[in-house]
Structures are given as structure tokens and as C-alpha cells.
């Protein structure tokens, strides 16, 4: 049996980067990809954020309402 290879791939930034590629003007701006709930308003969570948004303290799993605060 050959050597076993295990890959660990971090997709945390992947979806935000897809949006930056799709819309190049976003590359210099904070970008968050969100998962919304059916409760309306800002209910839901941050799925991922680019590095610029992370500098503002935005993190994956954070409620959208928290991420929008100053």
C-alpha cells in the first residue's frame, strides 16, 4: 500500500475571494458573505470575511448585527 496523503484545505476566505474576483472593485473594501435567516432584518451570521473586514474585528459565525456595528 502506498503512502497516505491527507490534505487540509481552509475555505474560510474562499467565498469572499470569489466575490472579489467576480467584482474587482471589492478587492480594496471589507467583504462579508452572510447566511440570512427567515427572521428578517439583520438576523443571520457571517459565513466568511476577507482580510480587510477581519481587521475591523469581523469573524466567521458572528451575528450580522454585531458585524455592522462600528
C-alpha positions, 0 to 999 in steps of 0.5 A: 500500500502506498503512502497516505496523503491527507490534505487540509484545505481552509475555505474560510476566505474562499467565498469572499475571494470569489466575490472579489474576483467576480467584482474587482472593485471589492478587492480594496473594501471589507467583504462579508458573505452572510447566511440570512435567516427567515427572521428578517432584518439583520438576523443571520451570521457571517459565513466568511470575511476577507482580510480587510473586514477581519481587521475591523474585528469581523469573524466567521459565525458572528451575528450580522448585527454585531458585524455592522456595528462600528 
